[in-house]
Amino acid sequence: MDYIEIVLADRIAVFCESRALATQLTALVGASKLDETHFLLPYPDEATLVEYLTKLNAWGFAFVAAGPGWTPADIFQALRAKGLLHGTIKTVHWLGPDRPVYGEI
């Protein structure tokens, strides 16, 4: 499973099990691999955030859609409302361990 865990003020945290997608992630400017499945993608401004979220969506990453605060899905929707992002995204939340629920918004 590959998904965007959280979007902070200056970086995106990504969980990625796919080797092909991991290679694409590490090619992004400033990307760092924390361990086998966790990556951080720093971004200096909103334009870069939009660029990265567009790529992650095109690559098939799900956006976490539940949890405390603004979720990655909430942030995508806010940027879409501003006209900066377009299209739909795959979402994910969990009912329990190993019980993901996928959707689309």
C-alpha positions as CSV (number, residue, x, y, z in Angstrom):
1,M,0.0,0.0,0.0
2,D,1.3,3.5,-0.9
3,Y,-0.2,6.6,0.7
4,I,0.4,10.1,1.8
5,E,0.4,10.0,5.6
6,I,0.5,13.7,6.5
7,V,1.1,17.1,5.0
8,L,2.9,19.5,7.3
9,A,3.7,23.2,6.7
10,D,7.0,22.4,5.0
11,R,7.0,18.7,4.2
12,I,5.0,15.7,3.1
13,A,5.3,12.3,4.8
14,V,4.8,9.3,2.5
15,F,4.4,5.6,3.2
16,C,5.5,3.6,0.2
17,E,5.9,-0.2,-0.2
18,S,6.3,-0.2,-4.0
19,R,9.9,-0.3,-5.2
20,A,9.1,1.5,-8.5
21,L,7.3,4.3,-6.7
22,A,10.1,4.5,-4.1
23,T,12.5,5.2,-6.9
24,Q,10.3,7.9,-8.3
25,L,10.0,9.5,-4.8
26,T,13.8,9.6,-4.3
27,A,14.2,11.4,-7.6
28,L,12.2,14.4,-6.2
29,V,14.3,17.4,-5.1
30,G,15.2,17.1,-1.4
31,A,13.4,13.8,-0.8
32,S,14.8,11.7,2.0
33,K,14.2,8.1,2.8
34,L,13.8,7.5,6.5
35,D,13.6,3.7,6.4
36,E,12.4,1.1,3.9
37,T,8.9,2.5,3.6
38,H,8.9,6.1,5.0
39,F,9.9,9.1,3.0
40,L,9.9,12.9,3.6
41,L,9.4,15.4,0.8
42,P,10.2,18.9,1.8
43,Y,8.6,21.7,-0.1
44,P,9.5,25.5,0.1
45,D,6.3,26.9,-1.1
46,E,2.7,26.3,-2.2
47,A,3.6,25.9,-5.9
48,T,6.0,23.0,-5.0
49,L,3.4,21.4,-2.7
50,V,0.9,21.5,-5.6
51,E,3.5,20.0,-7.9
52,Y,4.2,17.2,-5.5
53,L,0.6,16.4,-4.7
54,T,-0.2,16.3,-8.4
55,K,2.7,13.8,-9.0
56,L,1.7,11.7,-6.0
57,N,-1.9,11.5,-7.2
58,A,-0.8,10.7,-10.8
59,W,1.4,7.9,-9.4
60,G,-1.5,6.4,-7.6
61,F,-0.8,7.3,-4.0
62,A,-3.9,7.3,-1.7
63,F,-4.5,10.3,0.5
64,V,-5.3,9.6,4.1
65,A,-8.8,10.9,4.8
66,A,-9.3,10.5,8.5
67,G,-7.5,11.5,11.6
68,P,-6.8,14.5,13.7
69,G,-6.4,17.9,12.1
70,W,-6.2,18.5,8.4
71,T,-5.7,15.2,6.5
72,P,-3.9,15.0,3.2
73,A,-7.3,14.5,1.5
74,D,-8.6,17.7,3.2
75,I,-5.5,19.7,2.0
76,F,-6.0,18.4,-1.6
77,Q,-9.7,19.4,-1.5
78,A,-8.8,22.9,-0.2
79,L,-6.2,23.4,-3.0
80,R,-8.7,22.0,-5.5
81,A,-11.3,24.6,-4.3
82,K,-8.7,27.3,-4.9
83,G,-8.3,26.0,-8.5
84,L,-4.7,24.9,-7.9
85,L,-5.4,21.1,-8.1
86,H,-7.8,19.2,-10.4
87,G,-9.4,15.8,-10.6
88,T,-10.2,13.2,-8.1
89,I,-8.0,11.4,-5.6
90,K,-8.0,7.9,-4.1
91,T,-8.5,8.1,-0.3
92,V,-7.8,5.7,2.5
93,H,-8.7,5.4,6.2
94,W,-8.6,2.4,8.5
95,L,-11.3,0.6,10.5
96,G,-8.5,-1.3,12.4
97,P,-5.2,-2.9,11.8
98,D,-4.9,-4.3,8.3
99,R,-8.5,-3.0,7.5
100,P,-8.1,-0.2,5.1
101,V,-11.1,1.4,3.4
102,Y,-10.6,3.0,0.1
103,G,-12.7,5.7,-1.5
104,E,-12.5,8.5,-4.0
105,I,-13.3,12.2,-3.8
